[in-house]
Amino acid sequence: MLKNLLAWVLLAAWGPAGALAQAPAAATTCLQAHPGAAGRLAATPGVSVRHRQLMDRYDLKWVKLDLALENNSRALAGSALLLVRVGAQPLDSLAFELYQAPAEAPAGAPTLLIDSVVADGRRAPGVRRQGQAATAALAQPAPAGALLAARIYYHGTAPNDGGGAVGNGFNTATSYRRDGVDYPYNVTWSLSEPFLAHQWFPCKQVLTDKADSSAVSITTTLPNKVASNGLLRRTVPLPGKRVRYEWSSRHPIAYYLISVAVAPYVEYTAAASLPGAPAMPVVAYLYDQATLDYNKLALSSLPHTIAYFSGLVGTYHFADEKYGVALAPIGGGMEHQTITTQSDLGTDLTAHELFHQWFGDNVTCASWEDIWLNEGFASYGEYLNLQQSGNPRSWLTQAHSYALQDPLGTVRVPDTTNVSRIFSYNLSYRKGASVVHMLRYLCHDDTRFFRALRTYQQQFSGRTARTLDLQRVFEAELGQSLTYFFDQWYRGNGYPVLSARWNQTGSTLALQVEETATTGASPGFFRTEVDYQLTFQDGSTQLVRLNQTQARQGFSLPVAGTVTAIAIDPDAWLLGYIGTAQYDAGLVLATQPARPAALALFPSPAHDYLIVSGLAPAGAVRAEVLDATGRVVRRQPLGAPGPLPTTGLAPGLYWLRLLGPAGEVLGQGRFAKE
């Protein structure tokens, strides 16, 4: 989501292995991993297209923050060191983003001031600022392809505008809540998603330019502890009860995933055993001992969940560092790389943020248009976690109900500057998860589904991806085009409405399926496979999968017994309005034998009995009474011409069918019961 001597010393101590070596092959790989936005360049929120073009003249290699922070203030002071690779043209200025109070803001309003910019050991002769866009002139142009280290010194107070996905980019609180009770407590934390990293450090807010590695060094007052990304390399005691926590990570990271949390935390440590990897530390930063005691069960299950997800979609990518959770009263969770920030350790929230480490952190969406690649998959992580313990069907039903509340919304985000639209719970989260579930259904086999997800993780590891990238991975796995699927469920809106009628003649089942689309839906027809569960007279069931390729479609199926009921999509794979399958004695498909004899039934409406005529049965005859949904509500032997008792039947419409010795339908008719 930096060449002076001091800069090089710091790079040697904190940068990734080989960061200082001239390695053209590695640089080429990096440039391929962070392609330019030629042809579709857009302004990031708060900066112009021109400023975005200036930032795209370099590739971000490393970020190191060195700040003084406390747990009771939004005040910041320190520096950011940016190591960048200059692009194809020499660089005469360094463009970046950092918050500045609007010109009309009152005196004393929160703002971040730039003290100086030092690039390659030379102080920039000037810094031009327009809102959050900042451009530092370089004392000497950096040659094309060169590494440039620039340190930006700044100080000030972060704003409190609540413009992020959850609150502010940088915030502090004086209490936390547990079981509805507020407890006094000071904690400060960052939360940059989607566009608020600039509210606490100088940055380049471009998703496709991940820093190859990062470091966060925070000086604070004891007994504060600092949680951040990667590994805690050193803790340095300082005079005046001060301490510096030095964190760093050797993995690519998006600008919005760099984080801090500062508080007098109680620390918890465990270990997770992962497939094909050494044991990994699992840490938690908790408010106090009471909070630790309260969450012991949740904490004890976390290593198992990490191992479970690793077995499904590939070993946790940051296993050489850690996975951690830091508590802060943010009203939810934020998937900061290797150190999630959460308001609590609830089962669904914890699973969601953990699964983000694969979908969002290791592989990050390349545009906010594709946020479902982060949030839809993380939401599906909740479902996967419940599949090993809990009630996944209840979760899925609720997810579908949320998604259906926005019938005209697309999973694709059309306005990538609108924070509330990007993080639409109904669309990006719940509809996104439903689309993942339907992809799983389309695979016909969990082995293929999870293999495709592992391929996606491997192919785009440490990089960014678009929906088309995911589509191509699944197309390669399934050996077929999935353009229709993504046109319907990613780019399209609306939902299918399914209903069916059925009848049986001997060993042939006739099924007529009607699909319509919700009003205003695009496309007007949803091509999909659909499961039908057949229930037979002896109580056994059979699941058949049929391919719906047109809005009105008939199917003729061989069956080995008498069908008594049919359920559409019984396992809730599909997102839509799923109706019921109604028995229809008059239904005859072109591929079926002739219609059974029509029975004369009287009186109608019946009260206590029904007389059956119009059929001279040969041998044993059984009568079945079916209600309007096709459910068999009464069975009994019948001698011609009747009578058939109807006492005990609820008022309504019914079908009567007579079955021969082999279960063949000899005749049928409809009657009413009063």
Buried (B, 14 or more C-beta within 10 A) or exposed (E): BBBBEEBBEBBEEBBBEEBBEEEEEBBEEBBEBBEBBEEEEEBBBBBEEEBBBBBBBBBBBBBBBBBBBBBBEBBBBBBBBBBBBBBEEBBEBBBBBBBBBEEEEEEEEBBBBBEEBBBBBEEBEEBEEEBBBBBBBBBEBBEEBBBBBBBBBBBBBBBBEEBBBBBBBBBBBEEBBBEEEEEEBBBBBBBBBBBBBBBBBBBBBBBBBBBBBBBBBBBBBEEBBBBBBBBBEEEEEEEEEBBBBBBBBBBBBBBBBBBBBBBBBBEBEBEBEBEEBEEBBBBBBBBBEEBBEBBEEBBEBBBEBBBBBBEBBBBBBBBBBBBBBBBBBBEBBBBBBBBBBBBBBEBBBBBBBBBBBBBBBBBBBBBBBBBBBBBBBBBBBBBBBBEEEBEBEEBBEEBBEBBBEBBEBBBBBEEBBEBEBBBBBBBBBBBBBBBBBBBBBBBEEEEBBBBBBBBBBEBBBBBBBBBEBBBBBBBEBBEEEBEBBBEBBBBBBBBBBBBBBBBBBBBBBBBBBBBBBBEEBEBEBBBBBBBBBBBBBEEEEBEBEBEBEEBEBBBEBEBEBBBBBBBBBBEBBBBBBBEBBBBBBEBBBEEBEEBBBBBBBEBBBBEEEBBBBBBEBEEEBBBBBBBBEBBBBBBEEBEEBBEBEBEEBEEEEBBBBBBBEEBBBBBBBBBEBE
